[in-house]
Amino acid sequence: MGNTLPLIIVFAIAFIGITILLIYNGLVKARNMTDESWSGVDVQLKRRRDLIPNLVTTVQGYAAHERQTLDAVTEARVVAEAAVVGGARQAVGAENALTRSLGGLFLVAEQYPDLKASQNFLQLQKELANIETNIAGARSIYNGNARNYNDKVQSFPALVVAGSLGFKTRPYFEATLAERTSVPVGF
């Protein structure tokens, strides 16, 4: 009987250690899946940001006096490009602002029939629509992985391990209220 107490303590410590190890490994796996899916979103967002200068240049040729709208799109692109280094939290807001400015650009384009008929503009608009579809799919995958990761980080007993080891929740990539209530012209 006297020898069983140390054995129980050893088993309890081993059980706690294995549990912490399993929780930690689960958190790392979920975080890595979230990071991987964010990189999928980022690739699509980069494709969109790379397309914008061509789109702005094309619109400029037809609507040079729409300087404020063109500048807003260009500035939003620069901010979105810079936000990439800040991670998902900064990028989400910057990309939402870029989406809103693109909606403004397409509203301007609606006022110029020659621009709307331009083959270059139509091709860029089609390419942007395809990229937006890819972004939506990548966002969905990211949000699913972020939800799973956040569930792990916030659930007991993992939240004890997560908090002490610096695991933090990830933001969802959500549409803004303006994006939910209106669809940019051209998409």
N, C-alpha and C positions, 0 to 999 in steps of 0.2 A: 504494500500500500504506500509506503514511504517513497518508493522509486517511481510511482506513477505520476506524482505531481510535477517533477521536472520534465517528464515525457509529455505531459499535457501542455506544459508551458512551451516546450519546443515545437509541438504540433500547432499550437495557437499562433506562435510567432511565424512559423512556416506558412500557415494558412493566410495570415495577414500579409506576409511578404508576397506570396503568389498572387493574392487578390490585387494588391497594389500594382504588381508587375502587369497583370492582365488588363487592369483598368488603364494603366499608362500606355500599353501597347495599343489598346483600342482607341484611345484619344489620339495617339500619333497617327494611326491609320486613318481615322476620320479627318484629322487636320490635313494630312497629305492628299486625301481625296478631294477635300474642299479646295486646297491650293491648286491641284491639278485642274479641277473644273473651272477655277477662276482664270487660269492661264488660257483655257479655251474661250472664255468670254473676252479676255484681253486681246487674243489674236483677232477676233472678229471686230472688236472696237478699233484696233489698229488699222485693219483694212478700211474701216469707215473713215477714220481720220486721214488716211493716205488718199482717199478718194476726194475729200473735201476741197483741196486746192484746185483740182481740175473742174469741179462743179462751180466753185466761186469764179474761176477765170471765165468759164463759159457764160455764166449769168452776167458777169461784168461787161462782156462784149455787147450785150443787149440792153442792159439796165444800169449803165454806169452811174446814173444819178441816184441809185438806191444804195448809196455808200454806207449808210448807217446799218442796214441789214447785212450787207456783205462784211462789214467790219465786225459785227456781232458774231457772225458765224466763224470768221477767222480767229477772233479772240477766244471764243468758246473752244475751238479746236486746240489752240495753244494751251489753254488751261487744262483741258482733258489730257493732253499729252504730258504735261507736267505732273498731273495728279497720279499718273501711273506709278511713280516711285513711292508714293504715299500708301500704296496698297488699296485694297478693296474699299475701305471706308471713304477715302477721298475720291477715288475714281467714280464711285456710284453717283455722287452729287454732280461731279464735273460732266459725266457722260449724260446725265439727265438734262443739264443745261445745254449741252451740245445738241441733243435731240430737239429741244424746244427751238433753238436757233435755226436748225435745219427746217423745221416746220415753217418758220418765218420766211426762209429763203424760197420755199415752194409756194408760199402765198404770193410772194413777189413775182415768181415765174408765171403764175396764173394771169398776171396783168399784161403779159407780153406774148401774144399769139405766135410771133416769129420764133421766139425762144422755145416755146412749148413744142413747136414743129421741128426744131433743130435736131438732126440725127445725133449729134454729139451729146446734146442735153438728154435726149430720150435714152441713149445708151447709158449715160451716167446715172440717170434716174432708175433705170432697170437694174443696173449693178447695185445701186444703193438699196433698192427694195430687196434684192437677194441677200445682201449683207444684213439688213434689218431682220429678215427671216432667220438667218443664221444666228444673229445676236439673241433673238427671242429663244431659240432652242438652247443655246449655250447658257443663257440666264436661267432657264428652267432647270437644267442639269446642276448648275452652280447652287441655285436656291435649295434644291433637294439635298445636295451634299452639305450645305451650310446648315440646313434644318437638322440633319442627322448628327452633325458635329455639335451644334448648339444643344441638342437634346442630351448628348453625352456629357458635355461640359456642365450642364445645369441639373443633371439628375444625380440623386444620391445613390451610391456612395462616391460616384466619380467626381462630383463637384468638390469634395474634400481634396482629392488628389489633384484635380484640375486647377483649383485655386492656388494650392501651394506650389505647383510647378509652372504657373504662368500661362496656362491655357485660357484664352479669352474667346468669347463668342464672336461670330462673324456676322456682318450685316447682310441682310437680304438685298438683292438687286431688284427694287420695286419700281414700278411706274409711278410717276408723280401724279397728283390729282389732275393737272392739266393734260398729261398724256392719257389718262384714263377717259377723260371726257371729250377729247378731240383727237382725230387722226390727221397727221399732216397731209396736205394735198400732195398727190404724187405717189403715195404709198399704197 
